[in-house]
Amino acid sequence: MKFRPCIDIHNGKVKQIVGSSLRDEKDSASENYVSSKDAVFYARMYKEHGLTGGHIILLNPVGSPFYNNTKKQAVEALKACPGTLQIGGGINADNASEFIDVGATHVIVTSYVFKNGKISYTNLKKLVKAVGKERIVLDLSCKISNGKYYIVTDRWQKLTDVELCSDTLDELSQYCDEFLVHAADVEGKQNGIEENVAKVLGEWSKIPITYAGGAKSIADIKKLKKIGKGKVDVTVGSALEIFGGKLKLNDVMDACK
């Protein structure tokens, strides 16, 4: 089990938000923490701690008046620490290589490969052709509906018809190197992990998977390690001291080892 750090950028600033509160309209979100530091600061911190495989997420849509400032922060972080971070948010086959070229190890994609509630194999294959399967992370962030978990797109605002289950993971793993799964119902709330999501991931775990959402304590990390059978990596955001929380980065890293 590895700790995967994160840098979430919204309206040009590094933030931690409540995931389910994010709205494209007026670029609004409920904020847990707004940092006075930029994305480069966090990228360098993670590198100094020997952390790799973390992700930068752009939380503004491409058409937002804030998008260019958000993207600028991300690109500067990638350039400062090339080969250490992944990036997601507004990625498609046309712009994916741009982020790889400035230092991202992988591009993280959701909305581009899920259209009208379905998997778009046309777009998925275009993406593979553009950067290669080994450079792709599919973000299968999900919300619960009628007792099952379904993948959500467009910054966790649109529910698809695609269930997060072993069959879906089997199918999509042909087109990517890793999965990233935000449990969107608990993202940023620090109320504990979504155990049922972790169970789905732990029972599958054929390629690297990172779980994100709700972890607030070392006990949560140990619980995820147990449920995920040590094969599911974890992201912790709002609960970290560096983002205004109580958990020390080194303690989280140690708990994952």
SULLIN-V320270 format. One record per helix or strand. SS is the DSSP state (2 for helix, 1 for strand). FROM is the first residue (numbers start at 1). LEN is the number of residues. If there is no record, write none. Layout:
[[SS;FROM;LEN] [SS;FROM;LEN]]
This chain:
[[1;3;1] [1;6;5] [1;13;5] [2;19;3] [1;23;1] [2;25;3] [1;28;1] [1;31;4] [2;39;10] [1;54;5] [2;67;14] [1;85;4] [2;96;6] [1;107;3] [2;111;3] [1;114;2] [1;118;2] [2;121;11] [2;133;3] [1;136;4] [1;142;4] [1;148;6] [1;158;6] [2;166;10] [1;178;6] [2;195;10] [1;208;5] [2;218;10] [1;232;4] [1;240;1] [2;241;3] [1;247;1] [2;249;8]]
